[in-house]
Amino acid sequence: MRVVHESPGVDLDAAERAARDFMAALGISTDSEGLRATPRRMARAYAELFSPRPFHLTTFPNDEGYDELVLARAIPLRSVCEHHLLPFTGVAHVGYLPGERILGLSKLARVVEHFAHRPQVQERLTKQIADWLDEHLHPKGVGVVIEAEHTCMTLRGVQATGATTVTSTLLGALRADGRSRQEFFALAGLAS
């Protein structure tokens, strides 16, 4: 059992001062009752967005020799684009073909959450989840697909409301074997 956590030093007072300065630099006064506590709330919100919960990687012997796909579909995902610090939200479909060990199912969602809690790009996030599962579980194959809407694209710039971005990483048998790959995409509800 491994403990996984990432605890960057958080200085809420410094973050609050920076948020107040940021708002002032944009011409937003924090003198009104409604905005007075906004820099503090902003600091706490970003601290929460960037702090994943620690978890224990729970695996179990694959005593029955289960060799079919295990898939968690539509895991809710929220992260922050590293280019604009604006949120992106969506779902992750995460699956694996077991080897000698199987994973506690909630851990698939925990791995997604763990890597999503830092400023990210979706392509890297998808690969980090797949690589981490491959490294720690040693399965016969791993598949990760993320579908997300990026507010840096929908609320600003091109303002492409409703546009989603899809990324995938396939490893092992899910990459090499066409039938396994097709099964993964079909069970995830995606066209292959």
N, C-alpha and C positions, 0 to 999 in steps of 0.2 A: 504494500500500500504506500503510495507516494502522496505527499502533501504538495499541492500546487497553489502558489499565491504570488502576488506581485504587489508590494506595498510601497509605492513611491512616497517620499516625504511630502506631505501636504501642509502648506502654511496658509490657512484660511484667512488670517489677517492680511498677509501680503497679497493674496488673491483678491480680497475685497478692495484693498487700496488700488490695485491695478484695474479692477472693474470700474471703480469710481473714476479713475483717470481716463480710462477708455471711453466711458460715456461722456465725460466732459470734453474729450478731444473730438467727439462726434457732435458736440453742441447740445447734448441732452443734460439738462439740469436735474439734479437729484434732490432739489429743495422741496418739492411737493411731497405731501404725505404718501401718495401712491408710489413714488419712486425712491423715497428716502432709504428704504431697506433693500432696494433692488441690487446694489452691488454685493451685499452679503448673500442674498438669495442666489445670485449669479455664481458667486464663488462656491457655494455649497452644491449647486446643481452640477457644475463642471467637476467638482471633486467626486460627486457620486457617479457621474458618467465615466470617469476615468479610474474607478476603483472596483475591480472585480472581487467577488466573494471567493475566499479560499475554498478549495474542495479536496477531497481525498479521491484518488483514482482507485475505484473499486473494480477489481477483475476477479473472475472465478474460473476454475478449471473447466474446460469444455469436455467434461466426462462423457457426454453422449455423442461426441464427435459431430455436433451440428455444423453443417457446411453450407447452409443456405444464407442468403442475404438477410442482414439485420438492418432495418432502416427506420430512422426517426424522421418523419416528414413534417414540414412546416413549423420548425422550431422558430419562435419569434426572435427577431434579431434587431438590435439597435446599436448603432455606433456613431462616430463622429468623423467626418471627412477631414483628413489631415491638411488639406489645402485651404479650407475656409473655416474650419471648426464648426460646421453646420451638420446637423444630424442626417443620418440615412437609416431607414428602417425597412424591414422586409422579413423574409423567412429563409432558413437554411434547411436543406434536405441532406442528412448525413447518414451514410450507410457503410457497412463493412462486411466482408466475408470472413468469418471467424477462423482463427488458427487454433492454437492450443488453449487460448483463454478467451472468455467472453467478457463483455463490459457491462457494468451496472447501467441500465438504460438512461437514467437521469444524467449520467456523466456525458452523454453525447451533447445534451443541451448545455451542460456546464462548460465544456470545452469551447463551444461557440461563444458563450458569454465571456469566458476568460479572455479570448483574443479580441473580442469586439469592444472591450473596455479600454481601449487606447485610441488615440488618433490613428485612423486607418485609411487605406485604400482597399476597395472591395477585392481586387485581384489578390493582394497579399493576404488578406483575411482568409479567403477561400483556401489558399495554399497552406497557410499556417495551421489551420484546423486539420486538414488532411495529413500533412507531414507529422503533426504531433500525434495523431492517432496511429499512424504507421509506425512511428518510432517507439511509442509506449505500449502498443497492443500487439505488434507484429502479426497483423492479420494477413490473409491471402490477398486482400484487396480493400481499398478505401475509395469512397466516392463522396464528394461534397459539391453541392450546387447551392448558390446563393442568388436569390432574386430580391432586389432592393430598389427603393425609390430614394434618390439623393436630393435633398432640399437645396444643395448648392447648384443643382441643375434645374429644379422645378420652381424655386422661389426667386432666383436671381439669374443673371446672365441670360441664357436662351429662354428661360421660363417654360420649359417643356413639361407642363403639368401632366401627370399621369404616366410619364415615361418611366420604365423600369430597366435596370441593368441586370443581366444574368451572367454569372461566372461559374466555372466548374473546374474541379481538379479530380482526376481519376488516377489511381495508383494500382499497381499490381494487376491482378486478374480483371479488375473492373476497367482497366485501360487496355489490356492485351487481348482479352477474350470478348469478341463481339456480342455473344449471347448474354454474358454476364453484364456487360455495359448496357445492352438493350433492356434487360430485366431491371437494372437500377433505375434507368430513366422512366420506364413504364410504372414501376411502383412509386416513384417520386411524383408521378403525375405530369411528367414532361415528355414531350415528343423526342424521340431519339434520332 
